[in-house]
Amino acid sequence: MNKKAIPIGYEDFKELIDKNLYFVDKTLMIREILDTGGKVMLFTRPRRFGKTLNLSMLRRFFEDERTEKGEKIDNAYLFSELAIAECGESYGKHQQQYPVIKMTLKSAKQPEYDMAYARLVDEIIHEYQRHVYVLEGEMPKRDRERYERILLEQAEPSEYATALKFLSECLARYHGKNVIILIDEYDVPLENAYFKGFYGRMTDFIRSLFESALKTNEALAFGAVTGCLRISKESIFTGLNNLKIYSLRNGQFDSSFGFTEQEVEEMLSYYNLSEKYEDLKAWYDGYRFGNQEIYNPWSIINYIDDVAASKDTFPKAYWSNTSSNSIVRELIEEADEGTREEIERLMDNGTIEKPVHEEITYGDIHESPENLWNFLFFTGYLKECGQRYDGENTYVRMTIPNKEIRSVYRNSIWNWFGRKVKGMDTKPLLRALEEGDCLAAEEFLTEQLLDTISYFDYAENYYHGFLAGLLSNLPGYRVVSNRESGTGRPDLILKTRAIRRGRAMVLELKVADSVSQMEEACREALRQIAEHQYEQELKAEGYPRVDQYGICFCRKECMVGKA
């Protein structure tokens, strides 16, 4: 029996249904929107958690869609077999009854303001072209000329700044019904502008665009906006009092974005992959929206697609966002001693507690360490695992959601460490190893450990990478890692390029559970070198001197022993 294809990359609800792709039914979100009766709703969720597809679904349900000549397009069939169809006439009567403006801001990621602004203008023009049928109806000459200026990209910036409001007025007049405005990923141009250095100019334009459309617009039926962060009223919606915010901490709409456990289990069962549940859960579960446990939908569909093709596929990190990952890198690179300790606690499967400030903007990120932690929380790089209220502030206990996100932190830590090592003077370490000064070597390594962000769930692998990174910067030596030598595998070998007048070193690593065990672990490392005769291949190559070191680590302590 043929299975439905997995809809990777599909953002248009109609295309997904028409192609009979696998669809996780989120249409009850429509019922919830109508029940809440909100005027302007903001839904904040991490990237790639279904916001774009959901707005496309809302558009297809509510929109009285027309051709360029004004002929009605019937989309009712799209919902005939979905959950909303079973909810009764009180909801069905809203189907295909409203003009809808849908605008996405996610593509405004250019390096300069003028380029990003031009991309937003393109989106506005596209929506004007989609509704060009209004020119077939009665329209005052002045409005017609303004519409055509906007359509032909001949309008002034002030006209584009109020273009959504004007379009809604034109549509309301044509249809005789107020307009639904859907704005997707409102904060992408703001995030991009923050990193590229024109945040103020972009904020001014977005504020004008949104305020005119959503604040004082008599032609508005209701509006829905999506993004990662809660909009700051001071920066975007000054004085807006009809905005209802549904963040990932709200109980309402908690299952509308991302996949619930039941939805994941049903999807695995459909593709005969139920045995992959535990791997999938460890890598992509861990989020909590309101009272609902949520899985990362983007990673789920990519993983299931890969495993359906080859059951030997291992889980990997599918979900990433370049700019948000940049914030993780900034956190790590700018961390003081206290922040480094908190990162290490998280990497060691621990938790941190921080006050939650939902009304954060990109411009606020570096005003305090708490803002940076809040940004990571609301963009999906941390999850809530408890909270308390002290009478004035809400404090949330946070942890890393899953293995996928842990890998983002781990890679950022390694990249930071690699850059740090390149600028480090490692000559004292080289001198200590060449002179057999074990105390000086362990003091150098311990100092670097204390100044480094560590994670401990990878045990010896972490220390192996740490030491290999340091040794790679030693002048005059090349590092061989875990190569066959003698009858076993030494952890690390250092070799000078010259052989007859050179030297080599064998380094065997151990990890102790406690400081009291470190000395014995060093002796065990040296015994292993001797028993496996790691030095024999090096002597056979012609190196006249082969030094042998046993190195033991325990958290941020190091001990070095020499044969």
C-alpha positions as CSV (number, residue, x, y, z in Angstrom):
1,M,0.0,0.0,0.0
2,N,1.4,3.4,-1.0
3,K,1.9,5.9,1.7
4,K,1.3,9.6,1.5
5,A,4.4,11.6,0.9
6,I,5.8,13.7,3.7
7,P,5.3,17.4,3.1
8,I,8.9,18.7,3.6
9,G,9.1,22.4,2.5
10,Y,5.4,22.8,1.8
11,E,3.9,26.0,3.3
12,D,0.7,26.4,1.2
13,F,-2.1,24.5,2.9
14,K,-4.0,24.2,-0.4
15,E,-1.0,22.7,-2.3
16,L,-0.5,20.2,0.6
17,I,-4.1,19.0,0.5
18,D,-4.4,19.0,-3.3
19,K,-1.3,16.7,-3.5
20,N,-2.7,14.4,-0.8
21,L,0.4,14.8,1.3
22,Y,0.5,13.7,5.0
23,F,-1.2,16.4,7.1
24,V,-1.3,16.7,10.8
25,D,-4.7,18.2,11.3
26,K,-4.5,21.6,13.1
27,T,-7.9,23.0,11.8
28,L,-9.3,23.1,15.3
29,M,-7.2,26.3,15.7
30,I,-9.9,27.9,13.5
31,R,-12.6,27.0,16.1
32,E,-10.4,28.4,18.9
33,I,-9.8,31.7,17.1
34,L,-13.5,32.2,16.5
35,D,-14.3,31.3,20.1
36,T,-11.8,33.7,21.6
37,G,-13.1,36.6,19.4
38,G,-9.8,38.4,19.6
39,K,-9.3,41.5,17.5
40,V,-5.5,41.2,17.0
41,M,-3.7,38.0,18.0
42,L,0.0,37.4,18.2
43,F,1.3,33.8,18.2
44,T,4.9,33.5,19.3
45,R,6.6,30.2,18.7
46,P,10.1,29.1,17.6
47,R,11.1,28.9,14.0
48,R,9.7,26.1,11.9
49,F,7.0,25.1,14.3
50,G,4.2,25.4,11.7
51,K,3.3,29.1,11.9
52,T,3.4,29.7,8.1
53,L,1.4,26.6,7.3
54,N,-1.2,27.5,9.9
55,L,-1.6,31.0,8.6
56,S,-2.0,29.6,5.1
57,M,-4.7,27.3,6.5
58,L,-6.5,30.3,8.1
59,R,-6.4,32.1,4.8
60,R,-7.8,29.2,2.8
61,F,-10.6,28.7,5.3
62,F,-11.8,32.3,5.8
63,E,-10.9,33.9,2.4
64,D,-13.5,34.8,-0.2
65,E,-10.8,34.3,-2.9
66,R,-11.2,35.8,-6.3
67,T,-9.6,35.6,-9.7
68,E,-8.2,38.8,-11.3
69,K,-11.6,39.3,-12.9
70,G,-13.4,38.9,-9.6
71,E,-14.7,35.4,-10.1
72,K,-15.1,33.4,-6.9
73,I,-12.7,30.5,-6.2
74,D,-14.2,27.7,-4.2
75,N,-11.9,26.2,-1.6
76,A,-14.5,24.6,0.6
77,Y,-13.4,21.0,-0.4
78,L,-10.1,21.5,1.3
79,F,-11.6,21.2,4.7
80,S,-14.3,18.6,4.0
81,E,-12.5,15.7,5.7
82,L,-10.8,17.7,8.5
83,A,-11.7,18.3,12.1
84,I,-13.2,21.7,11.6
85,A,-15.9,20.2,9.3
86,E,-17.3,18.3,12.3
87,C,-17.6,21.4,14.5
88,G,-21.0,22.6,13.2
89,E,-22.6,25.4,11.3
90,S,-21.7,28.1,13.8
91,Y,-18.1,27.7,12.5
92,G,-18.9,26.7,9.0
93,K,-20.8,29.9,8.3
94,H,-17.5,31.8,8.4
95,Q,-15.9,29.7,5.7
96,Q,-15.0,31.7,2.5
97,Q,-16.8,34.8,3.8
98,Y,-13.9,37.4,4.3
99,P,-11.4,39.2,2.1
100,V,-8.0,38.2,3.5
101,I,-4.6,40.0,3.3
102,K,-1.7,37.6,4.0
103,M,1.8,38.9,4.1
104,T,5.0,37.1,5.0
105,L,8.0,39.0,6.2
106,K,10.4,36.1,6.4
107,S,12.3,36.9,3.2
108,A,13.4,40.4,4.3
109,K,16.9,39.2,5.3
110,Q,19.1,41.4,3.2
111,P,22.4,43.0,4.4
112,E,21.3,46.6,3.9
113,Y,18.2,48.5,4.8
114,D,17.3,49.6,1.3
115,M,17.5,46.0,0.1
116,A,15.4,44.7,2.9
117,Y,12.9,47.5,2.5
118,A,12.6,46.7,-1.2
119,R,11.9,43.1,-0.4
120,L,9.0,44.2,1.9
121,V,7.7,46.4,-0.8
122,D,7.8,43.4,-3.2
123,E,5.6,41.5,-0.7
124,I,3.1,44.4,-0.5
125,I,3.0,44.6,-4.3
126,H,2.4,40.9,-4.6
127,E,-0.6,41.2,-2.3
128,Y,-1.9,44.1,-4.3
129,Q,-1.6,42.1,-7.5
130,R,-3.4,39.2,-5.8
131,H,-6.4,41.5,-5.2
132,V,-6.2,43.4,-8.4
133,Y,-9.8,42.5,-9.1
134,V,-10.9,45.4,-6.8
135,L,-10.0,47.7,-9.7
136,E,-12.9,46.1,-11.6
137,G,-15.3,47.6,-9.1
138,E,-16.3,51.1,-8.2
139,M,-13.5,53.1,-6.7
140,P,-12.8,56.8,-6.4
141,K,-10.3,58.1,-8.9
142,R,-7.9,59.2,-6.2
143,D,-7.9,55.7,-4.6
144,R,-7.5,54.0,-8.0
145,E,-4.5,56.1,-8.8
146,R,-3.0,55.4,-5.4
147,Y,-3.6,51.6,-5.8
148,E,-1.9,51.7,-9.2
149,R,1.1,53.7,-7.9
150,I,1.6,51.0,-5.2
151,L,1.1,48.2,-7.7
152,L,3.6,49.7,-10.2
153,E,6.2,50.4,-7.5
154,Q,5.8,54.1,-8.0
155,A,4.5,55.1,-4.6
156,E,6.3,57.1,-1.9
157,P,7.7,55.3,1.2
158,S,4.9,56.9,3.2
159,E,2.3,55.2,1.0
160,Y,3.9,51.8,1.4
161,A,4.1,52.3,5.1
162,T,0.3,52.5,5.2
163,A,-0.3,50.1,2.3
164,L,-2.0,47.3,4.3
165,K,-4.6,49.6,5.7
166,F,-5.4,51.1,2.3
167,L,-5.7,47.7,0.7
168,S,-8.0,46.6,3.5
169,E,-10.2,49.6,2.9
170,C,-10.4,48.8,-0.8
171,L,-11.2,45.2,-0.1
172,A,-13.9,46.0,2.5
173,R,-15.6,48.4,0.0
174,Y,-15.5,45.8,-2.8
175,H,-16.7,42.8,-0.6
176,G,-19.0,44.7,1.8
177,K,-17.3,42.9,4.6
178,N,-14.3,43.7,6.9
179,V,-10.9,42.2,6.2
180,I,-8.8,39.6,8.0
181,I,-5.1,40.5,8.0
182,L,-2.5,37.7,8.5
183,I,1.2,38.6,9.0
184,D,3.7,35.8,9.1
185,E,7.2,36.0,10.8
186,Y,6.9,39.7,11.7
187,D,10.2,39.7,13.5
188,V,12.5,38.2,10.8
189,P,13.3,41.7,9.3
190,L,13.8,43.0,12.8
191,E,16.2,40.2,13.7
192,N,18.1,40.6,10.5
193,A,18.2,44.4,11.0
194,Y,19.6,43.9,14.5
195,F,22.5,41.8,13.2
196,K,23.1,43.9,10.2
197,G,23.1,47.3,12.0
198,F,19.9,49.1,10.8
199,Y,17.5,48.0,13.5
200,G,16.1,51.5,14.2
201,R,15.1,52.2,10.6
202,M,13.5,48.8,10.1
203,T,11.6,49.2,13.4
204,D,10.2,52.6,12.2
205,F,8.9,51.1,9.0
206,I,7.4,48.0,10.6
207,R,5.7,50.1,13.2
208,S,4.1,52.3,10.6
209,L,3.0,49.3,8.6
210,F,1.4,47.5,11.5
211,E,-0.1,50.4,13.4
212,S,-2.0,51.7,10.4
213,A,-3.3,48.2,9.6
214,L,-4.0,46.8,13.0
215,K,-4.5,49.7,15.5
216,T,-6.8,52.2,13.9
217,N,-8.4,50.3,11.0
218,E,-12.2,50.4,10.8
219,A,-12.0,47.9,8.0
220,L,-10.4,45.2,10.1
221,A,-12.3,42.1,11.1
222,F,-9.4,40.5,13.0
223,G,-5.7,40.1,12.6
224,A,-3.2,37.3,13.4
225,V,0.5,37.9,13.6
226,T,3.2,35.2,14.1
227,G,6.8,35.5,15.2
228,C,9.4,34.2,17.6
229,L,9.3,37.0,20.2
230,R,6.5,38.9,21.8
231,I,6.1,42.3,20.2
232,S,7.2,45.2,22.4
233,K,4.4,47.7,22.5
234,E,6.9,50.5,22.9
235,S,8.8,49.5,19.7
236,I,6.1,48.2,17.4
237,F,2.6,48.8,18.6
238,T,2.7,52.0,20.6
239,G,-0.5,52.2,22.6
240,L,-2.1,49.2,20.9
241,N,-4.8,48.0,23.4
242,N,-6.5,45.3,21.3
243,L,-3.5,43.0,21.1
244,K,-3.8,39.5,22.7
245,I,-0.6,37.6,22.9
246,Y,-0.4,33.8,22.9
247,S,3.2,32.9,23.7
248,L,4.5,29.4,24.3
249,R,3.6,29.9,28.0
250,N,-0.1,30.3,27.4
251,G,-2.5,27.4,27.7
252,Q,-4.6,28.5,24.8
253,F,-3.6,27.3,21.3
254,D,-1.0,25.1,23.0
255,S,-1.4,22.2,20.6
256,S,-1.8,24.4,17.4
257,F,1.9,24.6,16.7
258,G,4.3,21.7,16.7
259,F,3.3,18.0,17.1
260,T,1.8,16.5,20.2
261,E,2.9,13.1,21.4
262,Q,-0.3,11.5,20.0
263,E,0.3,13.1,16.6
264,V,3.9,11.8,16.5
265,E,2.8,8.3,17.5
266,E,0.1,8.3,14.8
267,M,2.6,9.4,12.2
268,L,5.2,6.8,13.2
269,S,2.5,4.1,13.1
270,Y,1.3,5.2,9.7
271,Y,4.8,4.8,8.2
272,N,5.4,1.6,10.2
273,L,8.2,3.1,12.2
274,S,6.9,2.8,15.7
275,E,10.2,1.2,16.8
276,K,11.9,4.5,16.2
277,Y,9.9,6.3,18.9
278,E,12.5,6.3,21.6
279,D,15.3,7.7,19.4
280,L,12.9,10.3,18.0
281,K,11.7,11.3,21.5
282,A,15.3,11.8,22.8
283,W,16.3,14.0,19.9
284,Y,13.2,16.0,19.1
285,D,10.8,16.1,22.1
286,G,11.2,18.2,25.1
287,Y,9.3,21.4,24.4
288,R,6.3,22.6,26.4
289,F,3.7,25.0,25.1
290,G,1.3,25.9,27.8
291,N,0.2,22.6,29.3
292,Q,1.1,20.5,26.2
293,E,4.2,18.4,25.6
294,I,5.4,19.3,22.0
295,Y,7.8,17.8,19.5
296,N,9.7,19.8,16.9
297,P,7.7,19.3,13.7
298,W,10.4,20.2,11.2
299,S,12.8,17.7,12.7
300,I,10.1,15.0,13.0
301,I,9.1,15.1,9.3
302,N,12.7,15.2,8.1
303,Y,13.7,12.3,10.4
304,I,10.7,10.2,9.4
305,D,11.3,10.9,5.7
306,D,15.0,9.8,6.1
307,V,14.2,6.7,8.1
308,A,11.3,5.7,5.7
309,A,14.0,5.6,3.0
310,S,16.6,3.8,5.1
311,K,15.8,2.4,8.5
312,D,19.5,2.5,9.4
313,T,19.5,6.3,9.4
314,F,20.6,7.8,12.7
315,P,19.0,10.9,14.3
316,K,20.7,14.2,13.5
317,A,20.2,17.9,13.9
318,Y,17.7,19.1,11.2
319,W,16.4,22.2,13.0
320,S,18.6,25.3,13.0
321,N,18.3,29.0,12.4
322,T,21.4,30.9,11.5
323,S,20.6,34.1,13.4
324,S,19.4,32.4,16.5
325,N,22.4,30.1,16.5
326,S,24.4,33.4,16.4
327,I,22.9,34.3,19.7
328,V,24.0,31.0,21.1
329,R,27.5,31.8,19.9
330,E,27.3,35.3,21.4
331,L,26.2,33.8,24.7
332,I,29.2,31.5,24.7
333,E,31.8,33.9,23.4
334,E,30.8,36.8,25.8
335,A,30.2,34.6,28.8
336,D,31.7,35.7,32.1
337,E,32.6,33.1,34.8
338,G,29.1,32.9,36.1
339,T,27.5,32.4,32.7
340,R,30.1,29.8,31.8
341,E,29.1,27.9,34.9
342,E,25.4,28.1,33.9
343,I,26.1,26.8,30.4
344,E,28.1,23.9,31.9
345,R,25.2,23.1,34.2
346,L,22.9,23.0,31.2
347,M,25.3,20.8,29.2
348,D,25.4,18.5,32.2
349,N,21.6,18.0,32.0
350,G,21.1,20.5,34.8
351,T,18.8,23.5,35.1
352,I,19.0,27.2,35.6
353,E,16.4,29.6,37.0
354,K,15.7,33.0,35.3
355,P,13.1,35.7,35.6
356,V,10.9,35.7,32.4
357,H,10.4,38.9,30.5
358,E,8.1,38.2,27.6
359,E,8.2,41.7,26.1
360,I,11.8,41.5,24.9
361,T,13.0,42.9,21.6
362,Y,16.2,42.4,19.6
363,G,17.4,45.7,20.7
364,D,17.1,44.6,24.4
365,I,19.1,41.4,24.0
366,H,22.4,42.7,25.4
367,E,21.1,45.0,28.1
368,S,21.4,42.3,30.6
369,P,22.3,38.5,30.8
370,E,18.7,37.7,31.7
371,N,17.5,39.1,28.3
372,L,19.9,36.8,26.4
373,W,18.6,33.8,28.4
374,N,15.0,34.9,27.7
375,F,15.7,35.2,24.0
376,L,17.1,31.6,24.0
377,F,14.0,30.4,25.9
378,F,11.4,32.0,23.6
379,T,13.3,30.9,20.4
380,G,13.4,27.2,21.4
381,Y,17.0,26.8,22.7
382,L,15.8,26.2,26.3
383,K,12.6,24.8,27.6
384,E,10.5,25.3,30.8
385,C,10.7,22.6,33.4
386,G,9.2,24.5,36.4
387,Q,8.3,28.0,37.7
388,R,7.7,30.0,40.8
389,Y,6.3,33.4,41.6
390,D,7.7,35.7,44.3
391,G,4.9,38.2,44.3
392,E,6.5,40.5,41.7
393,N,8.3,38.3,39.2
394,T,7.8,34.9,37.6
395,Y,10.9,32.7,37.6
396,V,11.2,29.9,35.2
397,R,13.4,26.9,35.6
398,M,15.0,26.1,32.2
399,T,16.9,23.3,30.7
400,I,18.1,22.2,27.2
401,P,15.1,20.5,25.4
402,N,16.7,17.5,23.7
403,K,19.8,16.1,22.0
404,E,19.3,18.1,18.8
405,I,19.5,21.4,20.7
406,R,22.3,20.2,22.9
407,S,24.3,19.6,19.6
408,V,23.9,23.3,18.7
409,Y,25.4,24.3,22.1
410,R,28.1,21.7,21.7
411,N,29.1,22.8,18.2
412,S,29.1,26.4,19.3
413,I,31.4,25.6,22.3
414,W,33.8,23.8,20.0
415,N,33.9,26.6,17.4
416,W,34.5,29.1,20.2
417,F,37.3,26.9,21.7
418,G,38.9,26.5,18.2
419,R,39.1,30.2,17.7
420,K,40.4,30.6,21.3
421,V,43.2,28.1,20.7
422,K,44.3,29.8,17.5
423,G,45.1,32.9,19.5
424,M,46.7,31.1,22.4
425,D,50.3,30.9,23.3
426,T,50.9,27.1,23.8
427,K,54.7,27.3,24.0
428,P,54.6,26.8,27.8
429,L,52.8,23.5,27.3
430,L,55.3,22.4,24.6
431,R,58.2,23.3,26.8
432,A,56.7,21.4,29.7
433,L,56.2,18.2,27.6
434,E,59.6,18.4,26.0
435,E,61.3,18.9,29.4
436,G,59.2,16.3,31.1
437,D,57.9,18.8,33.6
438,C,54.6,17.1,34.5
439,L,53.6,19.8,37.1
440,A,54.0,22.6,34.6
441,A,52.0,20.7,32.0
442,E,49.1,19.9,34.3
443,E,49.1,23.5,35.6
444,F,48.8,24.8,32.0
445,L,46.0,22.3,31.1
446,T,44.1,23.0,34.4
447,E,44.2,26.7,33.7
448,Q,42.8,26.2,30.3
449,L,40.0,23.9,31.6
450,L,39.1,26.5,34.2
451,D,38.8,29.1,31.4
452,T,36.8,26.9,29.1
453,I,33.2,25.9,28.9
454,S,33.0,22.2,29.5
455,Y,30.3,19.6,29.2
456,F,30.6,16.3,31.0
457,D,28.1,13.9,29.4
458,Y,30.6,13.1,26.7
459,A,33.2,12.1,29.3
460,E,36.5,11.0,27.6
461,N,35.5,12.2,24.2
462,Y,35.2,15.8,25.5
463,Y,38.7,15.7,27.0
464,H,40.1,14.0,24.0
465,G,38.8,16.9,21.8
466,F,40.0,19.5,24.3
467,L,43.5,18.2,24.4
468,A,43.7,17.5,20.6
469,G,42.6,21.1,20.0
470,L,45.4,22.5,22.3
471,L,48.1,20.2,20.8
472,S,47.1,21.1,17.2
473,N,48.6,24.5,17.9
474,L,52.0,23.4,19.1
475,P,54.7,24.7,16.7
476,G,56.8,22.1,15.0
477,Y,54.6,19.1,15.8
478,R,51.8,17.3,14.1
479,V,49.1,15.5,16.0
480,V,47.9,11.9,15.2
481,S,44.7,11.0,16.9
482,N,43.6,7.4,17.6
483,R,45.7,5.9,14.9
484,E,46.8,2.2,14.9
485,S,50.1,1.8,16.7
486,G,51.7,-1.3,18.2
487,T,49.0,-3.6,19.4
488,G,46.4,-1.0,20.4
489,R,45.2,2.6,19.8
490,P,46.9,5.4,21.7
491,D,44.7,8.4,22.3
492,L,47.2,11.0,20.9
493,I,50.6,11.0,19.3
494,L,52.8,14.0,18.8
495,K,55.5,13.8,16.1
496,T,58.1,16.3,14.9
497,R,58.4,16.5,11.1
498,A,62.1,15.7,11.3
499,I,62.7,12.1,12.4
500,R,66.4,11.3,12.9
501,R,66.9,14.5,15.0
502,G,63.3,14.7,16.2
503,R,61.1,13.2,18.9
504,A,57.7,11.8,19.4
505,M,55.3,11.6,22.4
506,V,52.5,9.1,23.2
507,L,49.6,10.5,25.3
508,E,47.1,8.2,26.9
509,L,44.0,9.8,28.5
510,K,41.9,8.7,31.4
511,V,38.9,10.2,33.2
512,A,38.4,9.8,37.0
513,D,35.2,10.0,38.9
514,S,36.9,11.8,41.8
515,V,40.0,13.7,42.5
516,S,41.2,11.0,44.8
517,Q,41.3,8.5,41.9
518,M,43.3,10.7,39.5
519,E,46.8,9.4,40.5
520,E,45.8,5.8,40.1
521,A,44.2,6.6,36.7
522,C,47.5,8.2,35.5
523,R,49.4,5.1,36.5
524,E,46.8,3.0,34.6
525,A,47.3,5.1,31.5
526,L,51.1,4.6,31.7
527,R,50.6,0.8,32.2
528,Q,48.4,0.7,29.1
529,I,51.1,2.4,27.0
530,A,53.6,-0.1,28.2
531,E,51.4,-3.2,27.8
532,H,50.3,-2.3,24.3
533,Q,53.8,-1.1,23.2
534,Y,52.4,2.1,21.7
535,E,56.0,3.4,21.2
536,Q,57.2,0.6,19.0
537,E,55.9,1.9,15.7
538,L,57.4,5.3,16.4
539,K,60.8,3.8,17.1
540,A,60.5,1.7,14.0
541,E,59.9,4.9,12.1
542,G,63.2,6.1,13.3
543,Y,62.4,8.5,16.2
544,P,65.3,8.3,18.6
545,R,63.2,9.5,21.5
546,V,59.6,8.6,22.4
547,D,58.2,10.1,25.6
548,Q,55.2,8.5,27.2
549,Y,52.5,10.5,29.2
550,G,49.5,9.4,31.1
551,I,47.0,12.3,31.5
552,C,44.0,12.1,33.8
553,F,41.0,14.5,34.0
554,C,38.4,15.0,36.6
555,R,35.9,17.8,35.8
556,K,38.3,20.8,35.6
557,E,41.3,19.1,37.2
558,C,44.2,17.6,35.3
559,M,47.1,15.4,36.4
560,V,50.0,14.4,34.2
561,G,52.3,11.4,34.8
562,K,55.4,10.4,32.7
563,A,57.0,7.0,32.2
